[in-house]
Amino acid sequence: MPAHGKHRRPKQHHALTRKLALAGTGSAALALPLIGATTAGAAEVAVAPTTYSVVSGDTLSKIAAEHSIGGGWQQLYEANKSIVGANPSAIRPGLKLNLTAAAPAAAPAAAKAAKAATGYANNLDGWIRESLDVMAQHGIPGSYEGIHRNIMRESSGNPLAINNWDSNAAAGIPSKGLLQVIDPTFKAYHVPGTPMDSYDPVANITAACNYAAARYGSIDNVNGAY
């Protein structure tokens, strides 16, 4: 969007106990039943990693999904902000992220349950549909096609996209997120009921559509930089 308003993701006795043991070769493993004595030592339990070393091609969104981080990439970023820096989309190979500080263990299940209850998938389709429902509650016009078309032009569907080269970036207010919103515009057109986070997919879409409605009548009327 332009600078003037631009808002440019064991041993057997009488009773037998059955235990599970893992047998396998290489990376494959098969759960097999074992008959063993009750005096056998406790089975070894795999411990989840507490840190993660960033490799080439990683994103916070990808890491959060692979390690079931409650609160997603946003929570992972907050827990590692001092390490990552101001730009969550720019993580360097070799950075060691703290996974245990990211969120309580129960959070992933709660988040998934909430999404399942509403029927919104945690992907571009789900973000647009959830945003459209929020928009409907606030009388903000816009269609799925109009939102999707503008997202693909602005960010190619990457919720962590950031523009670090244009005049807004030079002024210290880079465009962020799916619909490339600058922070002042995001705050001015933020819609209640969505997170106050311009990188949040639903919040970003909804605020951008609210801005587009005020300036152009609807996001559907936007066909280029806005």
N, C-alpha and C positions, 0 to 999 in steps of 0.2 A: 504494500500500500504506500501511497505517497506520503512524504514527511508531514504535510499539513494536517493529517488526521490518520495516518497510516497505522495499521495494526499488523503492519507488515514485519507421548506414549511402555546197661553196664553190667553190670553183672546181674544175671537173671535170677529172681526168686519167685515167690508165689504171685506177686503182683507185678505187672509189667507197666512201665511208663513209656509213652511214645514221645520222642523229641524230634525236632527237625534239625537236619544238618545240611550244610551246603556242600555239594560236590560238583566239580566242574574243572574245565581246563581253560586257560587263557582268560578272556573276559566273560565267558559264558559260565553260568552257574545254574544248577538244578536243585530244587528243594526235594530231599528224599527223607522218608520216615526211617528213624533209627530206633531200635529197642535198646534201652540202656538202663543202668541202675540209677536209683534216685540219689545215690551218693556221687554221681559224676559231677564234674565242675560245671559252673554256669557257662552257658553258651556265650561265645564272643559276640558282642553287639557292635554293629558298624556305627561310628560316630560321625555326625555331619560336620563338614569342615567349618571352621570359624572365620577363615579368611579366604580370599580369592585373589589370585594374581591375574591381572588383565592381560589378554593376548590380542594380537592383531585381529580386527574384525569385530571385537566385542562392542556392545552398547550396554548401558545400564538397564535398558528394558529387557534385553536378552538375558543378562546375568540374573536379574530379578526373577524372570520366569523360570529359568533353569534351576534356581535354588529355592523356589517357592517363597519368595520374600513377601511377607504381608505388607500391603501398602504399595506394592509394585516398585517401579524404578524411582518414584518420588521419595519413598521412605528410604530406599537404599542411598539415594543421593544425599538426603538430609543427614544420614548417619555417617556419611563420608565426605561431607562438603569441604572440610579443611584439607582433604587429600586431593579431591577432584578439582576444586577451584570453582570459579564463577560460572563456567560453562559446562553443564551436565552432559552435553553431547560430545565433548572433547575429552575422552579418557585415553591415556597413553598406555601402551603395552608396558608391563612391569609394575604398574600401580598395584598396591595390595589393599583390597577393600575389606572392611570389617563387615562380615555377614551377620554376626550374632547381635550387633547393636541395631540392626535394621528394623526389627519388629518382633513383637511377642509371637511365640510359636502358634498360637491359636488364630492369629490374624488372617493367614492365608485361607483357612477353611471358612472363616466368617465372610471374607470378601467374596469368595467363590459362591457361597450360599446366597449372598445378597444379589449377585449378578444372576445366578440361576433363577432366583425368585422373580426377577423382573424380566428375564428372558433376553438380556443384553449380552452379546458376546464381547469379549475383551479384544476387539479388533476394529478396523476402520468401519466396517458395516455396523457393528454394535454401537460405536461411539456416535455415529451419525444418527442412528435411530433413537438413542437415548437423548441426544441433544434436541432432536425434533420434538420429542415428548415434552422436554423442559420448555422449549420455545412455544409450544401450543398452550402451555399453562400460563405463559406471560404474554400471549398475543403477538409473538414475533413471527413474521412471515418467512417462508423459505421452504424449498422442496429438497428431497433427497438428491435429485439430479443436480440441482444448483449448487448444493454444498459439496458434493463429491467432485464435480467438475472443477470448482475453485481450489479444493484441497489438492487435487492432483497437479494443478498448475503451480500452486504456491509451495508445496512441500513434498510432493510425490507420496503422501501418506505417512510421512515420518513425524511423529508427535514431538520429537526432540530436535527438529530442524531449527537452525538459527542462521540469520543472515549477518555475517560479520564484515561485509564489504561496502554496503551502500551508505548514503548520507545519514540515515538513522543510526547505523552502527557507529559512524564517525562521531555522532553526537552523543554516543553512550547509551542509546536506547534501541538496540537491535531488534529486528522482527523475530518472533519466536513461534514455534508450534505449528500445528496443522494448517492454520490459515494465516500464519505470519503476522501476528499482532504485536505491536510495540506495547511496552508496559503501561504508559499513560492512557492509551486507548483501551487496553484491557481493563484497567481499573475503572475507567469512566463508564464502560458499557458492560461490566461484569454483571451476570445475572444471579440473583440469590438462589441458593439451592445447589450451586456448583462450587467446587473448590476455588479459593482465591489463589490460583496458580496458573499462570499463562501457559505452562507446559502440559497441564492436565487436558487430555483430548476433548472431553465434553465441555469443560469450562471455556477452552479456547474457541471451539466451534460456536458455542452459544453466544459468547461475547462478540465475536466477529460478525455473526448474523444480526445481532442487536445493533451493532454499528452500521452495518450495510443497510439495515432497514431504515435507520434514521437518515442516512446520507443518500441512498439510492432507491429506497422503497422496498427492497428485498435483496437478499444475496443472489436470487435468481437473475437480477438485472446486472450483476457484476460479471464481466467477461474479460477482464484484464486487471492490471495492477490497480489497486484501490486504496 
